[in-house]
Amino acid sequence: QPVLTQSSSASASLGSSVKFTCTLSSGHRDYFIAWHRQRPGEAPRFLMKLEGSGRYNKGSGVPDRFSGSSSGADRYLTISNLQSEDEADYYCETWDINTLHVVFGGGTKLTVL
Amino acid sequence: QVQLVASGGGVVQPGRSLRLSCLGSGFTFTNHAIHWVRQAPGKGLEWLGLAANHGRSQYYADSVKGRITISRDNAKSTVYLQVDGLRPEDTAVYYCTRNADHVNDFWGQGTLVTVSS
């Protein structure tokens, strides 16, 4: 079963950019992932599906400030021109083709300074 | 617009059972698997299981297998999650999600379950 590894926290200044990393475990480096954002007190929201090629498809209404990229086993979410409302937890998710189970990373808490 | 409305949460005594419901609307319900995900207070997301779009297949996380049952009534556009033998550690917000192309692309608002005597 794949394991997704995320840093527990990140911080960046208003108006700057931040890049989150989600790392797939050995043997699963070709897997696609999804990125989700969860603001305090809210349900998670789907941001995008990101493939190993770097191709991504964003959810409805997700701003252009959000983009995805990939390198090897790493999947990235970049947010540019940070806004205060971007302060949230960011989770990655993948799907195990063998067991049909879903796996989540531990999440990264973003603080906007 | 797409909606997933989870209901049935509340305060439940340890050892009891609880059935949650997830009503979908605004999309073709039979085209999508529906998943259940929970989040304990201050913790991350934990996948529980899914009901396939046709309702004939279910898959469960190893951590809860044997204690949960997911079922689906497409005529009512509803998916159910039953949790048996509730424990304090089952206290969480329970979310249902719509799955498309093997990712969960829409989340309901969640329903809070508190297991306490």
Interface residues (C-beta under 8 A of the other chain):
Chain A: F32 A34 H36 A43 P44 R45 F46 K49 G59 D89 Y91 E93 W95 T99 L100 H101 V102 V103 F104 G105 G106 G107
Chain B: H35 V37 G44 L45 E46 W47 L50 Y59 A61 Y95 D101 H102 V103 N104 D105 F106 W107 G108 Q109 G110
